[in-house]
């Protein structure tokens, strides 16, 4: 469970640093409901850019940001509905949009969920300790960003094969960048580097998104309610909400599915992965190109017992589709096939993993034979801002996209998405996937086997994590009281 024991000496130093740097920490409740943010803070945000390294942007860690780069307020949840003309299915496939978070990806929220409890308890001392953020991309960007707001030293760890935009962005924010061997699916190499840093003698804290329960908590308590708001906005009949489909990644985002299933018990949770590395589907391994999802293991924070389906997506499909969605010939072709220009103009809101999530949702809708009233939810973690270099690489390899190729990609990878490489999980299928955690987490990473068993057999294990959110909010409120900054604003 999330440890909330207090280290008063470190906490006092952290409070003093926050006061010096003007850092006010938002609560989880304010991230869920930004209308509860003090009016004085909302007024100040009018002069702050969305990606500015400004402590006020902690209050923009929410799905409710106005979709603008500078000075935006708050409104409804940002989402994009993909029409049948694009997906080839009648069901309403809807993606929450991560671009309108600071850093351009919702992982900044997961990083906050891991960091905030340690800050307000004094378990992490930013005056003396380094924050280590192991990731396959967006999470370490979010962690480095949160660290920069606090003025503490950060170390970002990510595979050397990730897009150059990620590294360019980190160079201006992270204290140190460590490149590990391989690419998207080389997660163990990241873990190995963490162990090496632990043995170095440096005073540091490792915020590993794959096993940090704060990651699960943030998505359960913030992303889950945002999804429920979207369902309410889309349909007056909650029974038409059918489920959420998400790449496993760190396992954190899947926690929103637990929230939704508790609220809509008939709904389902589908976990997707790359066909080239089918760990959940086939106990498999391999390399793939769907940046941002990580694999070759089952994340510690994935509640496998609540997962209903595993879907594998061939990485060739999202890699080809980002050309269709972003190059002029592809966009023109989509309009010629009846996709509304307004939708086409916003397809750059989907990064590579967002396109993969959309494809998995299409397969989910086909499998369950969903109709035009049914709603399937997913997430676009980031946008094409992090993948322009990938488009350049493909243009160099294949030349500019032509209409005939656009037609082929559309027919094969969208309309042609089939029911191959998916599995509806029975009880023992789930147990098989859950048991895979042992080899990574108990044998390699030193996790307690009794806790692994509790994740499967203790019905209270997963519900205790989000329940800690209220206690953390109380600690955040006390932290802000001690800095005196809110009182100085008249809030």
Secondary structure, 3 states (H helix, E strand, C coil): CCCCCCCHHHHHHHHHHHHHHCCCCCCHHHHHCHHHCCHHHHHHHCCCECCCCCHHHHHHCCCCECCCCECCCECCCCEEEECHHHHCCCCEEEEEECCCCHHHCCHHHHHHHHHHHHHHHCCCCCCCCEEEEECCCHHHHHHHHHHHHHCCCEEEEEECCCCHHHHHHHHCCCCEEEEECCCCCCHHHHHHHHHHHHCCCCCEEECCCCCCHHHHHHHHHHHHHHHHHHHHHHCCCHHHEEEEEEECCCCCCCHHHHHHHHHCCCCEEEEEEEHHHCHHHHCCCCCCCCCCCCCCCCCCCCCHHHCCEEEEECHHHHHHHHHHHHCHHHHHHHHHCCCCHHHHCCHHHCCHHHHHHHHHHHHHHHHCCCCCCCEEEEEECCCHHHCHHHHHHHHHHHCCCCHHHHHHHHHHHHHCCCCCCEEECCHHHHHHHHHCHHHHHHHHCCCCHHHHHHHHHCCCHHHHHHHHHHHHHHHHHHHHHHHCHHHHCCC
